[in-house]
């Protein structure tokens, strides 16, 4: 059983990989917004707000030491 996804094309958008215009589409998959190019199969995901805020809180950390 396939689940239909509503895909929207972004007018005037340029693909960062192949530089083609009007080939970028946006869609949701598992409540995550994703972007894809129909020309070169480039994809990018928008992180959820709670994941994005958690990764920014440790922006001043240089490294994490995990002893074995």
PDB file with SEQRES, HELIX, SHEET and CRYST1 records, atoms N, CA, C and O in Angstrom:
SEQRES   1 A   68  UNK UNK UNK UNK UNK UNK UNK UNK UNK UNK UNK UNK UNK          
SEQRES   2 A   68  UNK UNK UNK UNK UNK UNK UNK UNK UNK UNK UNK UNK UNK          
SEQRES   3 A   68  UNK UNK UNK UNK UNK UNK UNK UNK UNK UNK UNK UNK UNK          
SEQRES   4 A   68  UNK UNK UNK UNK UNK UNK UNK UNK UNK UNK UNK UNK UNK          
SEQRES   5 A   68  UNK UNK UNK UNK UNK UNK UNK UNK UNK UNK UNK UNK UNK          
SEQRES   6 A   68  UNK UNK UNK                                                  
HELIX    1 AA1 UNK A   49  UNK A   57  1                                   9    
SHEET    1 AA1 4 UNK A   8  UNK A   9  0                                        
SHEET    2 AA1 4 UNK A  24  UNK A  29 -1                                        
SHEET    3 AA1 4 UNK A  32  UNK A  37 -1                                        
SHEET    4 AA1 4 UNK A  43  UNK A  45 -1                                        
CRYST1    1.000    1.000    1.000  90.00  90.00  90.00 P 1           1          
ATOM      1  N   UNK A   1       0.831  -1.171   0.000  1.00  0.00           N  
ATOM      2  CA  UNK A   1       0.000   0.000   0.000  1.00  0.00           C  
ATOM      3  C   UNK A   1       0.879   1.238   0.000  1.00  0.00           C  
ATOM      4  O   UNK A   1       1.700   1.412   0.901  1.00  0.00           O  
ATOM      5  N   UNK A   2       0.724   2.078  -0.971  1.00  0.00           N  
ATOM      6  CA  UNK A   2       1.537   3.285  -1.049  1.00  0.00           C  
ATOM      7  C   UNK A   2       0.771   4.467  -0.476  1.00  0.00           C  
ATOM      8  O   UNK A   2      -0.450   4.560  -0.595  1.00  0.00           O  
ATOM      9  N   UNK A   3       1.510   5.354   0.139  1.00  0.00           N  
ATOM     10  CA  UNK A   3       0.937   6.534   0.756  1.00  0.00           C  
ATOM     11  C   UNK A   3       1.208   7.731  -0.140  1.00  0.00           C  
ATOM     12  O   UNK A   3       2.360   7.999  -0.481  1.00  0.00           O  
ATOM     13  N   UNK A   4       0.169   8.451  -0.523  1.00  0.00           N  
ATOM     14  CA  UNK A   4       0.339   9.597  -1.413  1.00  0.00           C  
ATOM     15  C   UNK A   4       0.900  10.778  -0.641  1.00  0.00           C  
ATOM     16  O   UNK A   4       0.469  11.071   0.474  1.00  0.00           O  
ATOM     17  N   UNK A   5       1.862  11.448  -1.246  1.00  0.00           N  
ATOM     18  CA  UNK A   5       2.468  12.630  -0.650  1.00  0.00           C  
ATOM     19  C   UNK A   5       2.145  13.836  -1.508  1.00  0.00           C  
ATOM     20  O   UNK A   5       2.165  13.758  -2.737  1.00  0.00           O  
ATOM     21  N   UNK A   6       1.851  14.935  -0.869  1.00  0.00           N  
ATOM     22  CA  UNK A   6       1.621  16.166  -1.598  1.00  0.00           C  
ATOM     23  C   UNK A   6       2.962  16.851  -1.807  1.00  0.00           C  
ATOM     24  O   UNK A   6       3.628  17.229  -0.843  1.00  0.00           O  
ATOM     25  N   UNK A   7       3.355  17.009  -3.047  1.00  0.00           N  
ATOM     26  CA  UNK A   7       4.632  17.623  -3.391  1.00  0.00           C  
ATOM     27  C   UNK A   7       4.364  18.972  -4.037  1.00  0.00           C  
ATOM     28  O   UNK A   7       3.507  19.094  -4.913  1.00  0.00           O  
ATOM     29  N   UNK A   8       5.107  19.987  -3.595  1.00  0.00           N  
ATOM     30  CA  UNK A   8       4.940  21.339  -4.121  1.00  0.00           C  
ATOM     31  C   UNK A   8       6.261  21.791  -4.752  1.00  0.00           C  
ATOM     32  O   UNK A   8       7.327  21.657  -4.152  1.00  0.00           O  
ATOM     33  N   UNK A   9       6.173  22.318  -5.949  1.00  0.00           N  
ATOM     34  CA  UNK A   9       7.355  22.860  -6.602  1.00  0.00           C  
ATOM     35  C   UNK A   9       7.544  24.305  -6.180  1.00  0.00           C  
ATOM     36  O   UNK A   9       6.569  25.032  -5.988  1.00  0.00           O  
ATOM     37  N   UNK A  10       8.793  24.726  -6.033  1.00  0.00           N  
ATOM     38  CA  UNK A  10       9.129  26.085  -5.624  1.00  0.00           C  
ATOM     39  C   UNK A  10       9.509  26.864  -6.871  1.00  0.00           C  
ATOM     40  O   UNK A  10      10.524  26.580  -7.508  1.00  0.00           O  
ATOM     41  N   UNK A  11       8.690  27.844  -7.213  1.00  0.00           N  
ATOM     42  CA  UNK A  11       8.929  28.633  -8.431  1.00  0.00           C  
ATOM     43  C   UNK A  11      10.188  29.483  -8.284  1.00  0.00           C  
ATOM     44  O   UNK A  11      10.352  30.203  -7.299  1.00  0.00           O  
ATOM     45  N   UNK A  12      11.065  29.392  -9.265  1.00  0.00           N  
ATOM     46  CA  UNK A  12      12.274  30.201  -9.297  1.00  0.00           C  
ATOM     47  C   UNK A  12      13.415  29.684  -8.449  1.00  0.00           C  
ATOM     48  O   UNK A  12      14.476  30.307  -8.414  1.00  0.00           O  
ATOM     49  N   UNK A  13      13.233  28.562  -7.760  1.00  0.00           N  
ATOM     50  CA  UNK A  13      14.294  28.010  -6.916  1.00  0.00           C  
ATOM     51  C   UNK A  13      15.358  27.337  -7.773  1.00  0.00           C  
ATOM     52  O   UNK A  13      15.050  26.729  -8.798  1.00  0.00           O  
ATOM     53  N   UNK A  14      16.608  27.450  -7.345  1.00  0.00           N  
ATOM     54  CA  UNK A  14      17.737  26.867  -8.056  1.00  0.00           C  
ATOM     55  C   UNK A  14      18.343  25.754  -7.210  1.00  0.00           C  
ATOM     56  O   UNK A  14      18.552  25.932  -6.010  1.00  0.00           O  
ATOM     57  N   UNK A  15      18.621  24.634  -7.810  1.00  0.00           N  
ATOM     58  CA  UNK A  15      19.228  23.501  -7.112  1.00  0.00           C  
ATOM     59  C   UNK A  15      20.674  23.842  -6.744  1.00  0.00           C  
ATOM     60  O   UNK A  15      21.425  24.313  -7.598  1.00  0.00           O  
ATOM     61  N   UNK A  16      21.075  23.612  -5.493  1.00  0.00           N  
ATOM     62  CA  UNK A  16      22.458  23.906  -5.096  1.00  0.00           C  
ATOM     63  C   UNK A  16      23.488  22.980  -5.738  1.00  0.00           C  
ATOM     64  O   UNK A  16      24.667  23.327  -5.809  1.00  0.00           O  
ATOM     65  N   UNK A  17      23.061  21.813  -6.205  1.00  0.00           N  
ATOM     66  CA  UNK A  17      24.001  20.857  -6.791  1.00  0.00           C  
ATOM     67  C   UNK A  17      24.160  21.038  -8.299  1.00  0.00           C  
ATOM     68  O   UNK A  17      25.273  21.236  -8.786  1.00  0.00           O  
ATOM     69  N   UNK A  18      23.046  20.971  -9.046  1.00  0.00           N  
ATOM     70  CA  UNK A  18      23.136  21.018 -10.512  1.00  0.00           C  
ATOM     71  C   UNK A  18      22.818  22.393 -11.095  1.00  0.00           C  
ATOM     72  O   UNK A  18      22.951  22.598 -12.302  1.00  0.00           O  
ATOM     73  N   UNK A  19      22.397  23.337 -10.248  1.00  0.00           N  
ATOM     74  CA  UNK A  19      22.096  24.723 -10.653  1.00  0.00           C  
ATOM     75  C   UNK A  19      20.912  24.842 -11.610  1.00  0.00           C  
ATOM     76  O   UNK A  19      20.751  25.880 -12.252  1.00  0.00           O  
ATOM     77  N   UNK A  20      20.081  23.806 -11.723  1.00  0.00           N  
ATOM     78  CA  UNK A  20      18.889  23.871 -12.570  1.00  0.00           C  
ATOM     79  C   UNK A  20      17.810  24.698 -11.866  1.00  0.00           C  
ATOM     80  O   UNK A  20      17.677  24.640 -10.643  1.00  0.00           O  
ATOM     81  N   UNK A  21      17.055  25.455 -12.629  1.00  0.00           N  
ATOM     82  CA  UNK A  21      16.000  26.307 -12.092  1.00  0.00           C  
ATOM     83  C   UNK A  21      14.647  25.615 -12.232  1.00  0.00           C  
ATOM     84  O   UNK A  21      14.406  24.885 -13.194  1.00  0.00           O  
ATOM     85  N   UNK A  22      13.773  25.853 -11.266  1.00  0.00           N  
ATOM     86  CA  UNK A  22      12.408  25.302 -11.241  1.00  0.00           C  
ATOM     87  C   UNK A  22      12.376  23.777 -11.196  1.00  0.00           C  
ATOM     88  O   UNK A  22      11.505  23.165 -11.814  1.00  0.00           O  
ATOM     89  N   UNK A  23      13.302  23.156 -10.481  1.00  0.00           N  
ATOM     90  CA  UNK A  23      13.307  21.704 -10.345  1.00  0.00           C  
ATOM     91  C   UNK A  23      13.219  21.264  -8.885  1.00  0.00           C  
ATOM     92  O   UNK A  23      13.286  20.068  -8.602  1.00  0.00           O  
ATOM     93  N   UNK A  24      13.072  22.205  -7.955  1.00  0.00           N  
ATOM     94  CA  UNK A  24      13.037  21.902  -6.526  1.00  0.00           C  
ATOM     95  C   UNK A  24      11.597  21.675  -6.077  1.00  0.00           C  
ATOM     96  O   UNK A  24      10.708  22.470  -6.382  1.00  0.00           O  
ATOM     97  N   UNK A  25      11.380  20.586  -5.352  1.00  0.00           N  
ATOM     98  CA  UNK A  25      10.057  20.315  -4.793  1.00  0.00           C  
ATOM     99  C   UNK A  25      10.181  20.113  -3.286  1.00  0.00           C  
ATOM    100  O   UNK A  25      11.201  19.632  -2.794  1.00  0.00           O  
ATOM    101  N   UNK A  26       9.132  20.488  -2.565  1.00  0.00           N  
ATOM    102  CA  UNK A  26       9.059  20.315  -1.120  1.00  0.00           C  
ATOM    103  C   UNK A  26       7.986  19.293  -0.801  1.00  0.00           C  
ATOM    104  O   UNK A  26       6.945  19.251  -1.456  1.00  0.00           O  
ATOM    105  N   UNK A  27       8.240  18.471   0.204  1.00  0.00           N  
ATOM    106  CA  UNK A  27       7.257  17.497   0.652  1.00  0.00           C  
ATOM    107  C   UNK A  27       7.554  17.104   2.093  1.00  0.00           C  
ATOM    108  O   UNK A  27       8.656  17.338   2.589  1.00  0.00           O  
ATOM    109  N   UNK A  28       6.574  16.510   2.763  1.00  0.00           N  
ATOM    110  CA  UNK A  28       6.735  16.025   4.128  1.00  0.00           C  
ATOM    111  C   UNK A  28       6.819  14.513   4.120  1.00  0.00           C  
ATOM    112  O   UNK A  28       6.060  13.831   3.432  1.00  0.00           O  
ATOM    113  N   UNK A  29       7.774  13.995   4.913  1.00  0.00           N  
ATOM    114  CA  UNK A  29       7.923  12.552   5.079  1.00  0.00           C  
ATOM    115  C   UNK A  29       8.171  12.292   6.553  1.00  0.00           C  
ATOM    116  O   UNK A  29       9.179  12.742   7.097  1.00  0.00           O  
ATOM    117  N   UNK A  30       7.278  11.579   7.203  1.00  0.00           N  
ATOM    118  CA  UNK A  30       7.354  11.310   8.644  1.00  0.00           C  
ATOM    119  C   UNK A  30       7.452  12.604   9.451  1.00  0.00           C  
ATOM    120  O   UNK A  30       8.236  12.703  10.395  1.00  0.00           O  
ATOM    121  N   UNK A  31       6.644  13.592   9.066  1.00  0.00           N  
ATOM    122  CA  UNK A  31       6.578  14.909   9.717  1.00  0.00           C  
ATOM    123  C   UNK A  31       7.882  15.696   9.639  1.00  0.00           C  
ATOM    124  O   UNK A  31       8.119  16.582  10.460  1.00  0.00           O  
ATOM    125  N   UNK A  32       8.716  15.388   8.674  1.00  0.00           N  
ATOM    126  CA  UNK A  32       9.955  16.133   8.433  1.00  0.00           C  
ATOM    127  C   UNK A  32       9.869  16.729   7.044  1.00  0.00           C  
ATOM    128  O   UNK A  32       9.586  16.023   6.076  1.00  0.00           O  
ATOM    129  N   UNK A  33      10.115  18.044   6.942  1.00  0.00           N  
ATOM    130  CA  UNK A  33      10.062  18.698   5.638  1.00  0.00           C  
ATOM    131  C   UNK A  33      11.322  18.368   4.859  1.00  0.00           C  
ATOM    132  O   UNK A  33      12.436  18.508   5.363  1.00  0.00           O  
ATOM    133  N   UNK A  34      11.131  17.930   3.635  1.00  0.00           N  
ATOM    134  CA  UNK A  34      12.259  17.561   2.780  1.00  0.00           C  
ATOM    135  C   UNK A  34      12.190  18.314   1.465  1.00  0.00           C  
ATOM    136  O   UNK A  34      11.115  18.698   1.004  1.00  0.00           O  
ATOM    137  N   UNK A  35      13.353  18.515   0.872  1.00  0.00           N  
ATOM    138  CA  UNK A  35      13.478  19.196  -0.406  1.00  0.00           C  
ATOM    139  C   UNK A  35      14.232  18.263  -1.342  1.00  0.00           C  
ATOM    140  O   UNK A  35      15.181  17.598  -0.928  1.00  0.00           O  
ATOM    141  N   UNK A  36      13.813  18.212  -2.602  1.00  0.00           N  
ATOM    142  CA  UNK A  36      14.469  17.342  -3.569  1.00  0.00           C  
ATOM    143  C   UNK A  36      14.485  18.002  -4.938  1.00  0.00           C  
ATOM    144  O   UNK A  36      13.575  18.752  -5.290  1.00  0.00           O  
ATOM    145  N   UNK A  37      15.530  17.715  -5.705  1.00  0.00           N  
ATOM    146  CA  UNK A  37      15.636  18.184  -7.085  1.00  0.00           C  
ATOM    147  C   UNK A  37      15.229  17.027  -7.989  1.00  0.00           C  
ATOM    148  O   UNK A  37      15.714  15.908  -7.823  1.00  0.00           O  
ATOM    149  N   UNK A  38      14.348  17.288  -8.937  1.00  0.00           N  
ATOM    150  CA  UNK A  38      13.897  16.225  -9.837  1.00  0.00           C  
ATOM    151  C   UNK A  38      14.884  15.974 -10.977  1.00  0.00           C  
ATOM    152  O   UNK A  38      14.760  14.976 -11.688  1.00  0.00           O  
ATOM    153  N   UNK A  39      15.849  16.851 -11.158  1.00  0.00           N  
ATOM    154  CA  UNK A  39      16.858  16.674 -12.215  1.00  0.00           C  
ATOM    155  C   UNK A  39      18.012  15.775 -11.770  1.00  0.00           C  
ATOM    156  O   UNK A  39      18.376  14.826 -12.464  1.00  0.00           O  
ATOM    157  N   UNK A  40      18.584  16.088 -10.599  1.00  0.00           N  
ATOM    158  CA  UNK A  40      19.812  15.386 -10.194  1.00  0.00           C  
ATOM    159  C   UNK A  40      19.648  14.549  -8.936  1.00  0.00           C  
ATOM    160  O   UNK A  40      20.636  13.999  -8.448  1.00  0.00           O  
ATOM    161  N   UNK A  41      18.439  14.429  -8.389  1.00  0.00           N  
ATOM    162  CA  UNK A  41      18.164  13.639  -7.189  1.00  0.00           C  
ATOM    163  C   UNK A  41      18.846  14.176  -5.933  1.00  0.00           C  
ATOM    164  O   UNK A  41      19.088  13.409  -5.001  1.00  0.00           O  
ATOM    165  N   UNK A  42      19.163  15.477  -5.881  1.00  0.00           N  
ATOM    166  CA  UNK A  42      19.686  16.119  -4.673  1.00  0.00           C  
ATOM    167  C   UNK A  42      18.567  16.175  -3.639  1.00  0.00           C  
ATOM    168  O   UNK A  42      17.432  16.505  -3.982  1.00  0.00           O  
ATOM    169  N   UNK A  43      18.863  15.858  -2.385  1.00  0.00           N  
ATOM    170  CA  UNK A  43      17.866  15.926  -1.319  1.00  0.00           C  
ATOM    171  C   UNK A  43      18.447  16.637  -0.106  1.00  0.00           C  
ATOM    172  O   UNK A  43      19.656  16.630   0.123  1.00  0.00           O  
ATOM    173  N   UNK A  44      17.553  17.253   0.665  1.00  0.00           N  
ATOM    174  CA  UNK A  44      17.934  17.937   1.888  1.00  0.00           C  
ATOM    175  C   UNK A  44      16.757  17.852   2.843  1.00  0.00           C  
ATOM    176  O   UNK A  44      15.605  17.906   2.414  1.00  0.00           O  
ATOM    177  N   UNK A  45      17.037  17.718   4.139  1.00  0.00           N  
ATOM    178  CA  UNK A  45      15.987  17.616   5.147  1.00  0.00           C  
ATOM    179  C   UNK A  45      16.048  18.796   6.096  1.00  0.00           C  
ATOM    180  O   UNK A  45      17.126  19.293   6.419  1.00  0.00           O  
ATOM    181  N   UNK A  46      14.886  19.238   6.539  1.00  0.00           N  
ATOM    182  CA  UNK A  46      14.780  20.292   7.539  1.00  0.00           C  
ATOM    183  C   UNK A  46      14.656  19.614   8.895  1.00  0.00           C  
ATOM    184  O   UNK A  46      13.706  18.864   9.115  1.00  0.00           O  
ATOM    185  N   UNK A  47      15.602  19.859   9.820  1.00  0.00           N  
ATOM    186  CA  UNK A  47      15.503  19.205  11.125  1.00  0.00           C  
ATOM    187  C   UNK A  47      14.322  19.743  11.927  1.00  0.00           C  
ATOM    188  O   UNK A  47      13.892  20.881  11.740  1.00  0.00           O  
ATOM    189  N   UNK A  48      13.812  18.911  12.817  1.00  0.00           N  
ATOM    190  CA  UNK A  48      12.717  19.341  13.676  1.00  0.00           C  
ATOM    191  C   UNK A  48      13.226  20.405  14.643  1.00  0.00           C  
ATOM    192  O   UNK A  48      14.421  20.463  14.931  1.00  0.00           O  
ATOM    193  N   UNK A  49      12.332  21.237  15.139  1.00  0.00           N  
ATOM    194  CA  UNK A  49      12.706  22.366  15.996  1.00  0.00           C  
ATOM    195  C   UNK A  49      13.416  21.915  17.264  1.00  0.00           C  
ATOM    196  O   UNK A  49      14.392  22.546  17.670  1.00  0.00           O  
ATOM    197  N   UNK A  50      12.955  20.844  17.901  1.00  0.00           N  
ATOM    198  CA  UNK A  50      13.604  20.401  19.146  1.00  0.00           C  
ATOM    199  C   UNK A  50      14.998  19.832  18.883  1.00  0.00           C  
ATOM    200  O   UNK A  50      15.872  19.952  19.742  1.00  0.00           O  
ATOM    201  N   UNK A  51      15.227  19.224  17.738  1.00  0.00           N  
ATOM    202  CA  UNK A  51      16.555  18.727  17.389  1.00  0.00           C  
ATOM    203  C   UNK A  51      17.476  19.885  17.059  1.00  0.00           C  
ATOM    204  O   UNK A  51      18.637  19.891  17.468  1.00  0.00           O  
ATOM    205  N   UNK A  52      16.977  20.857  16.332  1.00  0.00           N  
ATOM    206  CA  UNK A  52      17.771  22.009  15.949  1.00  0.00           C  
ATOM    207  C   UNK A  52      18.184  22.824  17.170  1.00  0.00           C  
ATOM    208  O   UNK A  52      19.333  23.261  17.249  1.00  0.00           O  
ATOM    209  N   UNK A  53      17.279  23.041  18.124  1.00  0.00           N  
ATOM    210  CA  UNK A  53      17.612  23.815  19.318  1.00  0.00           C  
ATOM    211  C   UNK A  53      18.584  23.058  20.208  1.00  0.00           C  
ATOM    212  O   UNK A  53      19.425  23.681  20.857  1.00  0.00           O  
ATOM    213  N   UNK A  54      18.497  21.749  20.257  1.00  0.00           N  
ATOM    214  CA  UNK A  54      19.410  20.956  21.072  1.00  0.00           C  
ATOM    215  C   UNK A  54      20.823  21.003  20.513  1.00  0.00           C  
ATOM    216  O   UNK A  54      21.783  21.031  21.284  1.00  0.00           O  
ATOM    217  N   UNK A  55      20.975  21.011  19.207  1.00  0.00           N  
ATOM    218  CA  UNK A  55      22.310  21.033  18.622  1.00  0.00           C  
ATOM    219  C   UNK A  55      22.944  22.413  18.732  1.00  0.00           C  
ATOM    220  O   UNK A  55      24.170  22.516  18.750  1.00  0.00           O  
ATOM    221  N   UNK A  56      22.158  23.464  18.806  1.00  0.00           N  
ATOM    222  CA  UNK A  56      22.700  24.814  18.931  1.00  0.00           C  
ATOM    223  C   UNK A  56      23.146  25.138  20.346  1.00  0.00           C  
ATOM    224  O   UNK A  56      24.005  26.000  20.532  1.00  0.00           O  
ATOM    225  N   UNK A  57      22.592  24.477  21.339  1.00  0.00           N  
ATOM    226  CA  UNK A  57      22.963  24.778  22.719  1.00  0.00           C  
ATOM    227  C   UNK A  57      24.402  24.377  23.013  1.00  0.00           C  
ATOM    228  O   UNK A  57      25.019  24.944  23.915  1.00  0.00           O  
ATOM    229  N   UNK A  58      24.944  23.432  22.290  1.00  0.00           N  
ATOM    230  CA  UNK A  58      26.317  22.998  22.523  1.00  0.00           C  
ATOM    231  C   UNK A  58      27.260  23.514  21.444  1.00  0.00           C  
ATOM    232  O   UNK A  58      28.243  22.851  21.114  1.00  0.00           O  
ATOM    233  N   UNK A  59      26.976  24.681  20.895  1.00  0.00           N  
ATOM    234  CA  UNK A  59      27.785  25.222  19.794  1.00  0.00           C  
ATOM    235  C   UNK A  59      29.186  25.620  20.274  1.00  0.00           C  
ATOM    236  O   UNK A  59      30.118  25.647  19.471  1.00  0.00           O  
ATOM    237  N   UNK A  60      29.350  25.925  21.553  1.00  0.00           N  
ATOM    238  CA  UNK A  60      30.650  26.326  22.078  1.00  0.00           C  
ATOM    239  C   UNK A  60      31.503  25.155  22.531  1.00  0.00           C  
ATOM    240  O   UNK A  60      32.632  25.357  22.979  1.00  0.00           O  
ATOM    241  N   UNK A  61      30.995  23.946  22.427  1.00  0.00           N  
ATOM    242  CA  UNK A  61      31.739  22.757  22.840  1.00  0.00           C  
ATOM    243  C   UNK A  61      32.712  22.380  21.731  1.00  0.00           C  
ATOM    244  O   UNK A  61      32.326  22.253  20.569  1.00  0.00           O  
ATOM    245  N   UNK A  62      33.967  22.204  22.098  1.00  0.00           N  
ATOM    246  CA  UNK A  62      34.987  21.834  21.121  1.00  0.00           C  
ATOM    247  C   UNK A  62      34.960  20.337  20.864  1.00  0.00           C  
ATOM    248  O   UNK A  62      35.090  19.896  19.722  1.00  0.00           O  
ATOM    249  N   UNK A  63      34.792  19.560  21.916  1.00  0.00           N  
ATOM    250  CA  UNK A  63      34.746  18.115  21.757  1.00  0.00           C  
ATOM    251  C   UNK A  63      34.190  17.467  23.007  1.00  0.00           C  
ATOM    252  O   UNK A  63      34.133  18.085  24.070  1.00  0.00           O  
ATOM    253  N   UNK A  64      33.786  16.233  22.872  1.00  0.00           N  
ATOM    254  CA  UNK A  64      33.265  15.473  24.012  1.00  0.00           C  
ATOM    255  C   UNK A  64      34.131  14.241  24.167  1.00  0.00           C  
ATOM    256  O   UNK A  64      34.286  13.460  23.228  1.00  0.00           O  
ATOM    257  N   UNK A  65      34.697  14.065  25.353  1.00  0.00           N  
ATOM    258  CA  UNK A  65      35.557  12.927  25.618  1.00  0.00           C  
ATOM    259  C   UNK A  65      34.723  11.801  26.192  1.00  0.00           C  
ATOM    260  O   UNK A  65      34.055  11.978  27.211  1.00  0.00           O  
ATOM    261  N   UNK A  66      34.754  10.643  25.547  1.00  0.00           N  
ATOM    262  CA  UNK A  66      34.022   9.475  26.023  1.00  0.00           C  
ATOM    263  C   UNK A  66      35.028   8.361  26.280  1.00  0.00           C  
ATOM    264  O   UNK A  66      35.480   7.705  25.341  1.00  0.00           O  
ATOM    265  N   UNK A  67      35.384   8.141  27.548  1.00  0.00           N  
ATOM    266  CA  UNK A  67      36.351   7.074  27.848  1.00  0.00           C  
ATOM    267  C   UNK A  67      35.751   5.693  27.587  1.00  0.00           C  
ATOM    268  O   UNK A  67      34.555   5.473  27.781  1.00  0.00           O  
ATOM    269  N   UNK A  68      36.586   4.789  27.151  1.00  0.00           N  
ATOM    270  CA  UNK A  68      36.123   3.424  26.866  1.00  0.00           C  
ATOM    271  C   UNK A  68      36.105   2.556  28.066  1.00  0.00           C  
ATOM    272  O   UNK A  68      35.739   1.384  27.975  1.00  0.00           O  
TER     273      UNK A  68                                                      
END                                                                             
